[in-house]
Amino acid sequence: MKRIVSAVLLTLIAAAPLISHGNMEHVLGVVFEVTPHSISVRTTDGAIQVVAIGDETHFVMGDSPASLKDIQIGSRVVIHAHKHEGKLEAAEIKIGVATPAKKP
């Protein structure tokens, strides 16, 4: 009985990230290019990923609402996107907040 309970718990723990993000894909990296309709990100593996921006895209910087104007080349972003007809469409773009440099 303990093995069954352990197996169920392990399955739930392993599936939690998939359940919490649904069918979204995640793009993490540094902004390479920004247009009114898309954002290009250099991902952690060095590839360039283009993600479409639409009217339904939400922008967040820290805990505050943001906009496309807040994104600059070199900004760090995390994008949660839906795949639609083979292309990624951003549902949410989280813009990194720069931390102040430490004084020596």
N, C-alpha and C positions, 0 to 999 in steps of 0.2 A: 504494500500500500504506500509506503514511504517513497518508493521508486516512482510510482505513478504521480504522486503529488510533486515530487522533485522535477519530473519530466515536464509536467504541465507548467510549473513555475518558470523553468528555464525557457520553455517555448514562449511564454508571455513576455518575459524579459527580453528575449531576442527579437520579438516582433514589435516591441514598443516603439522603436524609432520609425518603423514603417507605418504603423498605425497613426502616429502623431503627425506625420507629414503627408499622409495620403499618397497620391501618385505624383507628387512634385519632385522635380530634379533640383539640385542645388549647385550653384556656380559660386565658387569662392576665388577671390584674387584681387588684382589691381586693375583699375580702369585704364584701358589702352586708348579708347576713343568713345566719344559721346555724340549722338545725333538726336534730333527731336523724336526719332522713332525707334532708336536702338542704342544699346550699350555694348561695347566690346571689352571683354575682360581677359587679361592674361592670367590664366589659372595657375595653381600651385605647381602643375607639371610642365608649365611653359607654353601650353597651347593657348590659342586665342579663341574664345567662345563668344559668339554674337547672340544677344538676347533681345527680342523685340520688346518695346515699351508701348503700352496701350492706355486707353482712358481709365481702365480698371486697376492699373498698377499703383500700388501704395508705396510711398517712400518714407523711411524712418531714419533718423539720425540720433543715436543714443535712445532716449525715451521720448523724443519729440517728433512730431510730424515734420516731414521735409518735402522737397520737391526735386525735380530733375535739375534745377539750377544749382542745387547744393552739391552735385556730383562734378568732380573735376578729374582731369587726367592725373593719375597717381593715387586717387582715392582708393581705399580698401573697401570692398563690398562683399556682401553675401546676398545672393539672389535666389529666391524661391520661385521656380518657374514651372509652368505647365507645358508639356509637349503637345503641339497642335500641328497636324499635317507635316510632321518632320522638323518643325522649328520650335524653338523655345520662346515662350511668352511670359514675361515677368509678372508675377502676382504681387510680389513684395521685394523691394530692394532696401537692404539695410546698409547704411553708409557708416563706415568706421569713423569714430571720433578720435581726433588726434589727442594724445596725452602730452602735457607739458614736459619739456626736457628737464631732467634732474640737474640741479646745481651741484657742482663739486664741493 
